[in-house]
Amino acid sequence: MVFEGLVIHKVPYKDRDLIVKLLMRNGLVGSFYVYGGQGGGKHHKPTVFELGAMMKVLVRDQKSQRIEASELMVCAEHQRLWVGDHIRYDVHAYYLVCLYFEVLQKFSIPYQFGTSDYQNEDHSGIFSVLSNALFYIEDALAKKRFEAQQHLTLFLVKLLFHLGIMPDTDTCSYCGTGLLESEVVHFLPASGQFSCGQCSQGENDKGFLLRIKKGYQTKYQDYELFKGTNFSEADKLIQYFCHQYHLRPVELKAYSLLFK
Ligand SMILES: [Zn+2]
């Protein structure tokens, strides 16, 4: 059976082996044992399982393998289909994609050989979000127009949308007033709601609200049109995501590297 997916986690095992997690096209996460996956050896081969690389992996009948855990599949053959060459050499871009991989692992569903339905596409939107995110970070770096906050906010808007936990951006969650008619609006990360200026206090989040709406509508290939955001807005979305999944942002290692 053939699987394709993006490397979101890898752990060296024994001298030369590797255990990798791939976010597959169906949006589930497959775990693979790769003999010799660390590269090296007589010919000093480099590993092809870089974080963020798109891999194609062949798994033979599990029963004949030594490792029988249903979540860990043994990779018989592999091929790298894509890798972002610029991402590896830009420290901010690298931290950013590491944050994406960490975030994804907080909610992703494991693929189980023989039990999960590989053809089920219910979660494939998550794969699209990540693959587009990586591809267009690479694109921006190649054009020397990479802005981490632009990519991060757009990624989070798309991800929250696919997870079905996007805040209501149309009406005040307390009184039902249309938010676009309200000059002042507030975002409440704990509940992921917007309120009008009458119903709560705080800084004005109208610009943030408009950018979320814009992010919804912006196709990934048009990411350059998504302007004006900043780390503080991305942070609000991360706070909200963490609240939904009962996490604290400090639990995301790459978060503290990006937001210091
Ligand atoms: Zn209100």
Boltz pocket constraint, residues with backbone or C-beta under 6 A from the ligand:
constraints:
  - pocket:
      binder: B
      contacts: [[A, 172], [A, 173], [A, 174], [A, 175], [A, 176], [A, 177], [A, 195], [A, 196], [A, 197], [A, 198], [A, 199]]
      max_distance: 6.0
